[in-house]
Structure formats: C-alpha cells, structure tokens
C-alpha cells in the first residue's frame, strides 16, 4: 500500500512569507464574514456573503492541511496537540460563554462537548490532526475524504462539530496531498489570470443564486435530513460544492502575495485574531450595530466591513497579540516554554517577534 506523498521542504531559518500572508488574509476574511452577521440583509441573501462563504473557509482548511503534514503520533506531537489545541479550546469556550451569558444575556447550551461559535475550528482541527497519520497510509486519501464528506451528510450528531469535520475533510486532505511545487504554480501569471476570471464568474453566479438556497450548505455542518433533502440529492449538491469551493480556494491562494509585505509579520498571530475576534463581534451585536445599518445599508455595510478589517489588524499587531497570547497559549506561557503551534513542524519565533501562529510552515488556525 502506497503512502501519502509528503511535500518536500528545505530547512529554512526564516519564515515563508506566503503562508503568513495567506493566514492573515484568510483569517481577516473570517472576521469580515462573521461581522456581516450583524447585518441581516447581508448574512441572508447578499451575493457578497454567498461569494465569500463559497471559498474562504475551504481555502483556510486547505492551508491548514498543507501545514499539518508532519503530524505523527509521537509523544511530543500529542503533547503539543493538547497544549496548543485542547487547552485554548477550554479557555476560550469558557471565556466566550461567560461573556455571552453575563454581558449579552444569552442562553447557551452545554459547554465543551459541542463547541460554540466560533470555536468549532479547534475541535475539527483536533480530529483532523489525529486522523493525519492514518490518512497518510491510505492509497487514495482524497477519494476517501470525499466519500466521508458525502456520507457525513447523513450525520446529525453535532458532538465536537463532527458533521463539519466530515464535511470539510476533503479540503484538509487536499492540503495534505498538494505539493509546494503545485502551490508555486498558482503564482504563475497565467494561473493568476485564470484565478481572477474564476472568482469574477463565481461572484456573478452568486448574484443570481443568492437568496434562492439555504446558506447552511455553505457551512458544511447541516445534515441532509435537516435540510429536507434525500441522500442522493444532498450528496449531489455537496459534491458540486466540493468542486466549486476547491477551485475557488485555489484561485484565492493564487492571488496571495508570495513576497514580504507590510502585513506579513502579522500573519503569525492568526490564532490570536481568530479566537479573540468573537468578543468584538458579539459586543458590536449587543451594542445594536446591526440596527444602525437599517437607516443606510450601504454605509452600514462599508463601515462594518472596514471595522472588521481594522479589528483583525489590531488584534494581530504585536503589542496586542503579545499580551493576548497568554490566553491563546496558556500552558507554554505558564511553563515559560517556547510557544507551541498547531503544526509540529512549525518553527515559531519568540513572542517578542511574531506570535501565535508562527511557522516552519503552518497555521495555527489552521
């Protein structure tokens, strides 16, 4: 039985700007997408919402998969998995729950077993990381992942957000199987022209289909029974979405800068941004920001989007992320060990440099 091909990488002493750029840009899109939930019209039927959710999470998962290829069942890797995935999950599941119940007066369900928004990513990353060594031993891992995704649509048990872990698994495995040479081909001028064309066509289609189908399809979390469709139809729709989202995710990555930019160093704090932005979005919701947009939808949309981008950059800024890193990586902070990362192959710089999601190539947010 053949094994999964692992991308070859040279030993580097410096960070690869492509991955930092990709992590910052993609996590900022996550913040933008979540901020749009403050605007009811945008989050239900707007073409920009449908367009964004068609690719940004699959693209992030693909990058996470690529940067997870080195995970094995070694004691060191399993310990890092506990300290850099499980520990921050427990911390932020608790903090966000307290914030939402005390400040927002929300009534939340049981904690920890079923992650609350937006902490699902840590639980599915935990499951994907555990599956990585097994997937590397499969002859056709991507085909297996697609089958799991299609059959997973029958699952309605949401413990640890298992339905979403199964639904997005093909993108993670695609990242595991893609080589760096293939990623580099995306940077060719012709590939970038094709990428722009694909994204433009996708946006045009989004303007037509927005509001005519359930956005739950784009979240990869809702089973066919809950969507009210039979297996054959649900699997057919999901298979089509896999193809579309995969193509658009690659198109988005083709447009990510490969060189050092003014924002590159901020990409190492992508987990800080991801875990902390929920407090900002929820506080804006409690403050009634969504209601303000009813008077001027265009201004409200632009203002919320700009605030989301600004909030992402603020959280990633070194003076802020250095302090928040104590919550994001509590065990390493308490034990004064070098900060851990979700990718065991990722060489993280000290917290006085670039924080939280640094790499020898990976993403903490996956």
C-alpha positions as CSV (number, residue, x, y, z in Angstrom):
1,X,0.0,0.0,0.0
2,X,1.5,3.3,-1.0
3,X,1.7,6.2,1.4
4,X,0.5,9.7,1.0
5,X,3.1,11.9,-0.8
6,X,4.5,14.5,1.6
7,X,5.7,17.8,0.2
8,X,9.4,18.3,0.3
9,X,10.7,21.4,2.0
10,X,14.1,22.6,2.6
11,X,15.3,23.5,6.1
12,X,14.7,27.2,6.5
13,X,15.8,29.6,9.1
14,X,13.4,32.3,8.1
15,X,9.7,32.2,7.7
16,X,8.0,31.8,4.3
17,X,6.0,35.0,3.7
18,X,3.4,33.2,1.5
19,X,2.0,31.3,4.5
20,X,2.0,34.3,6.8
21,X,0.3,36.4,4.1
22,X,-2.3,33.6,3.5
23,X,-3.1,33.2,7.1
24,X,-3.6,36.9,7.8
25,X,-5.7,37.5,4.7
26,X,-7.8,34.4,5.2
27,X,-8.4,35.0,9.0
28,X,-9.3,38.6,8.1
29,X,-11.9,37.2,5.7
30,X,-13.2,35.1,8.6
31,X,-13.6,38.2,10.7
32,X,-15.3,40.0,7.9
33,X,-17.7,37.1,7.3
34,X,-18.7,37.0,11.0
35,X,-19.1,40.7,11.1
36,X,-21.6,40.6,8.3
37,X,-23.9,38.6,10.5
38,X,-24.6,41.9,12.2
39,X,-26.3,43.0,9.0
40,X,-29.3,40.7,8.5
41,X,-29.7,41.5,4.8
42,X,-26.1,40.7,4.1
43,X,-26.0,37.5,6.0
44,X,-29.1,36.0,4.5
45,X,-29.3,36.9,0.8
46,X,-26.4,39.1,-0.2
47,X,-24.2,38.0,-3.2
48,X,-21.1,39.1,-1.3
49,X,-21.9,36.8,1.6
50,X,-22.6,33.8,-0.6
51,X,-19.4,34.6,-2.6
52,X,-17.2,34.8,0.5
53,X,-18.5,31.7,2.1
54,X,-18.1,29.7,-1.1
55,X,-14.3,29.7,-0.7
56,X,-12.7,31.4,2.3
57,X,-13.1,28.6,4.9
58,X,-12.2,25.9,2.4
59,X,-9.1,27.9,1.5
60,X,-8.1,28.2,5.1
61,X,-8.7,24.5,5.7
62,X,-6.5,23.6,2.7
63,X,-3.7,25.7,4.1
64,X,-4.1,24.0,7.4
65,X,-3.9,20.6,5.8
66,X,-0.7,21.5,4.0
67,X,0.9,22.7,7.2
68,X,-0.3,19.6,9.1
69,X,1.6,17.1,7.0
70,X,4.3,16.5,9.7
71,X,1.9,15.4,12.5
72,X,2.6,12.0,13.8
73,X,1.6,10.0,16.9
74,X,4.8,11.0,18.8
75,X,4.7,12.0,22.4
76,X,5.9,15.5,21.6
77,X,3.3,16.0,18.9
78,X,0.5,14.6,21.0
79,X,1.5,16.9,23.9
80,X,1.6,19.9,21.5
81,X,-1.9,18.9,20.4
82,X,-3.1,19.0,23.9
83,X,-1.4,22.3,24.9
84,X,-2.0,24.2,21.7
85,X,-5.4,23.0,20.6
86,X,-7.3,21.5,23.6
87,X,-6.1,24.0,26.2
88,X,-7.0,27.1,24.2
89,X,-10.3,25.5,23.3
90,X,-11.2,25.0,27.0
91,X,-10.0,28.5,27.9
92,X,-11.9,30.3,25.1
93,X,-15.0,28.1,25.3
94,X,-15.2,29.2,28.9
95,X,-14.4,32.9,28.4
96,X,-16.7,33.4,25.5
97,X,-19.5,31.5,27.3
98,X,-19.2,33.8,30.3
99,X,-19.1,36.9,28.1
100,X,-22.2,35.9,26.1
101,X,-24.2,34.9,29.2
102,X,-23.1,37.7,31.5
103,X,-22.7,40.6,29.1
104,X,-25.1,39.5,26.4
105,X,-27.7,37.7,28.4
106,X,-27.7,34.7,26.0
107,X,-28.8,31.3,27.0
108,X,-26.2,28.8,25.8
109,X,-26.3,25.0,25.8
110,X,-23.8,22.7,27.4
111,X,-20.2,23.7,27.1
112,X,-17.1,21.8,25.7
113,X,-18.7,18.8,24.0
114,X,-20.5,20.9,21.4
115,X,-18.3,24.0,20.5
116,X,-19.9,27.4,20.5
117,X,-19.3,29.8,17.7
118,X,-16.5,30.3,16.5
119,X,-14.6,27.6,18.4
120,X,-15.7,24.8,16.1
121,X,-12.4,25.1,14.2
122,X,-10.3,23.9,17.2
123,X,-12.4,20.8,17.6
124,X,-12.3,19.8,14.0
125,X,-8.6,20.6,13.8
126,X,-8.1,18.3,16.8
127,X,-10.0,15.5,14.9
128,X,-8.1,16.1,11.7
129,X,-4.7,16.1,13.3
130,X,-5.5,12.8,15.0
131,X,-6.5,11.4,11.6
132,X,-3.5,12.7,9.7
133,X,-1.1,9.7,10.3
134,X,-3.9,7.4,9.3
135,X,-4.7,9.3,6.2
136,X,-1.0,9.2,5.2
137,X,-1.3,5.4,5.0
138,X,-4.3,5.3,2.7
139,X,-3.7,4.8,-1.1
140,X,-6.3,7.3,-2.2
141,X,-6.8,9.7,0.8
142,X,-8.6,12.4,-1.2
143,X,-11.1,9.9,-2.6
144,X,-11.7,8.5,0.9
145,X,-12.2,12.1,2.3
146,X,-14.8,12.8,-0.4
147,X,-16.7,9.7,0.5
148,X,-16.6,10.6,4.2
149,X,-17.9,14.1,3.3
150,X,-20.8,12.8,1.2
151,X,-21.8,10.1,3.7
152,X,-21.3,12.6,6.5
153,X,-24.3,14.5,5.3
154,X,-26.4,11.8,6.9
155,X,-24.9,12.5,10.3
156,X,-26.9,14.8,12.6
157,X,-24.9,14.3,15.8
158,X,-23.0,17.5,16.4
159,X,-20.7,16.5,19.2
160,X,-17.3,18.2,18.7
161,X,-18.9,19.5,15.4
162,X,-18.3,16.2,13.8
163,X,-20.6,17.0,10.8
164,X,-18.4,19.9,9.9
165,X,-15.2,17.9,10.4
166,X,-16.6,15.4,8.0
167,X,-17.9,18.0,5.5
168,X,-14.7,19.9,5.3
169,X,-12.3,16.9,5.4
170,X,-11.7,16.9,1.6
171,X,-10.1,20.4,1.8
172,X,-7.9,19.3,4.7
173,X,-6.8,16.2,2.8
174,X,-6.2,18.2,-0.4
175,X,-3.8,20.3,1.7
176,X,-2.1,17.2,2.9
177,X,-1.6,15.9,-0.6
178,X,-0.7,19.1,-2.5
179,X,3.0,19.7,-3.0
180,X,4.8,23.0,-2.7
181,X,5.7,22.9,-6.3
182,X,2.0,22.8,-7.2
183,X,1.3,25.7,-4.9
184,X,4.1,27.6,-6.6
185,X,2.5,27.0,-9.9
186,X,-0.5,29.0,-8.8
187,X,1.7,32.1,-8.7
188,X,2.4,32.0,-12.5
189,X,0.9,34.9,-14.4
190,X,-1.4,32.7,-16.5
191,X,-2.7,30.9,-13.3
192,X,-3.5,34.2,-11.7
193,X,-5.4,35.4,-14.8
194,X,-7.5,32.2,-14.6
195,X,-7.9,32.7,-10.9
196,X,-9.3,36.3,-11.3
197,X,-11.6,35.0,-14.0
198,X,-12.9,32.2,-11.8
199,X,-13.6,34.5,-8.9
200,X,-15.3,37.0,-11.1
201,X,-17.5,34.3,-12.6
202,X,-18.3,33.0,-9.1
203,X,-19.3,36.4,-7.9
204,X,-21.6,36.8,-11.0
205,X,-23.2,33.5,-10.2
206,X,-23.6,34.5,-6.6
207,X,-25.6,37.5,-7.6
208,X,-28.1,35.1,-9.3
209,X,-28.3,32.3,-6.8
210,X,-28.1,34.4,-3.5
211,X,-31.4,34.1,-1.6
212,X,-32.6,31.1,-3.5
213,X,-30.9,28.3,-1.5
214,X,-30.1,27.7,2.2
215,X,-26.8,29.2,3.3
216,X,-26.5,26.1,5.5
217,X,-25.0,24.3,2.5
218,X,-22.0,26.7,2.7
219,X,-21.3,25.9,6.4
220,X,-20.8,22.2,5.8
221,X,-22.4,21.4,9.1
222,X,-26.0,20.6,8.4
223,X,-27.1,17.1,7.5
224,X,-29.3,16.2,4.6
225,X,-32.3,15.3,6.9
226,X,-32.2,18.7,8.5
227,X,-32.0,20.3,5.0
228,X,-35.0,18.3,4.0
229,X,-33.4,16.5,1.0
230,X,-32.8,12.8,0.3
231,X,-29.4,11.4,0.3
232,X,-28.9,11.3,-3.5
233,X,-29.8,14.9,-3.8
234,X,-27.8,16.1,-0.8
235,X,-24.7,14.1,-1.9
236,X,-25.0,15.5,-5.4
237,X,-25.2,19.1,-4.2
238,X,-22.4,18.6,-1.8
239,X,-20.2,17.0,-4.5
240,X,-20.8,20.0,-6.7
241,X,-20.0,22.4,-3.9
242,X,-16.8,20.5,-3.3
243,X,-15.7,21.1,-6.8
244,X,-16.7,24.8,-6.8
245,X,-15.2,25.5,-3.4
246,X,-12.0,23.7,-4.2
247,X,-11.5,25.6,-7.4
248,X,-12.2,28.9,-5.8
249,X,-10.0,28.2,-2.8
250,X,-7.1,27.5,-5.2
251,X,-8.0,30.7,-7.1
252,X,-7.9,32.7,-3.9
253,X,-4.5,31.2,-2.9
254,X,-3.1,32.0,-6.4
255,X,-3.7,35.7,-5.6
256,X,-1.9,35.7,-2.2
257,X,1.4,37.6,-2.4
258,X,4.5,35.4,-2.3
259,X,6.8,38.2,-1.0
260,X,7.3,40.1,2.2
261,X,4.6,42.8,2.6
262,X,3.9,45.4,5.3
263,X,1.3,43.0,6.9
264,X,3.3,39.7,6.5
265,X,4.6,39.7,10.1
266,X,1.0,39.9,11.4
267,X,0.2,36.5,9.9
268,X,1.9,34.7,12.8
269,X,-0.9,36.0,15.1
270,X,-3.7,34.5,13.1
271,X,-4.9,32.3,16.0
272,X,-5.0,35.3,18.3
273,X,-7.2,37.0,15.8
274,X,-9.5,34.0,15.3
275,X,-10.0,33.3,18.9
276,X,-10.4,36.9,20.1
277,X,-12.5,38.4,17.3
278,X,-15.7,36.8,18.6
279,X,-15.7,39.1,21.6
280,X,-15.6,42.1,19.3
281,X,-18.3,40.9,17.0
282,X,-20.6,39.9,19.9
283,X,-20.1,43.3,21.7
284,X,-21.0,45.0,18.4
285,X,-24.1,42.9,18.3
286,X,-25.1,43.8,21.9
287,X,-24.5,47.4,21.0
288,X,-27.1,47.3,18.3
289,X,-24.7,47.9,15.4
290,X,-27.0,45.9,13.1
291,X,-29.8,48.3,13.7
292,X,-27.8,51.3,12.6
293,X,-27.4,49.8,9.1
294,X,-31.2,49.8,8.6
295,X,-31.0,53.6,8.0
296,X,-28.3,53.4,5.4
297,X,-27.5,49.8,4.3
298,X,-24.6,50.8,2.1
299,X,-22.8,52.9,4.7
300,X,-23.5,50.3,7.3
301,X,-22.1,47.6,5.2
302,X,-18.9,49.5,4.4
303,X,-18.5,50.7,8.0
304,X,-18.9,47.2,9.4
305,X,-16.5,45.7,6.8
306,X,-13.9,48.3,7.4
307,X,-14.2,47.9,11.2
308,X,-13.8,44.1,10.8
309,X,-10.6,44.6,8.8
310,X,-9.3,47.1,11.3
311,X,-10.2,44.8,14.2
312,X,-8.3,42.0,12.6
313,X,-5.2,44.1,12.1
314,X,-5.4,45.5,15.6
315,X,-5.6,42.0,17.2
316,X,-2.7,40.8,15.1
317,X,-0.5,43.8,16.0
318,X,2.5,42.7,18.1
319,X,1.7,44.9,21.2
320,X,-1.8,43.4,21.4
321,X,-1.1,39.8,20.2
322,X,1.8,39.5,22.6
323,X,-0.5,40.1,25.6
324,X,-3.4,38.0,24.3
325,X,-1.0,35.2,23.6
326,X,-1.1,34.2,27.3
327,X,-4.7,33.2,26.8
328,X,-4.2,31.6,23.4
329,X,-1.2,29.5,24.5
330,X,-1.7,29.3,28.3
331,X,0.4,26.3,29.1
332,X,3.5,27.4,27.3
333,X,3.1,30.8,28.9
334,X,2.8,29.4,32.4
335,X,5.7,27.0,32.0
336,X,7.9,29.5,30.2
337,X,8.4,27.0,27.3
338,X,8.8,28.2,23.7
339,X,5.3,28.9,22.5
340,X,3.6,25.9,20.9
341,X,2.0,25.8,17.5
342,X,-0.6,23.6,15.9
343,X,1.8,22.4,13.3
344,X,4.6,20.3,14.9
345,X,6.9,21.2,12.1
346,X,6.4,24.9,12.5
347,X,9.3,26.8,13.9
348,X,7.8,29.6,15.9
349,X,9.8,32.8,16.7
350,X,9.8,34.1,20.3
351,X,6.8,36.0,21.4
352,X,8.7,39.3,21.2
353,X,8.7,38.7,17.4
354,X,5.8,37.0,15.7
355,X,3.2,35.3,17.8
356,X,0.7,32.5,17.9
357,X,0.6,31.0,14.5
358,X,4.2,31.1,13.5
359,X,5.7,28.5,11.4
360,X,8.3,26.4,10.0
361,X,5.4,26.5,7.7
362,X,1.9,26.3,9.3
363,X,-1.2,27.7,10.6
364,X,-2.5,27.5,13.9
365,X,-5.8,28.2,12.9
366,X,-5.4,26.0,10.7
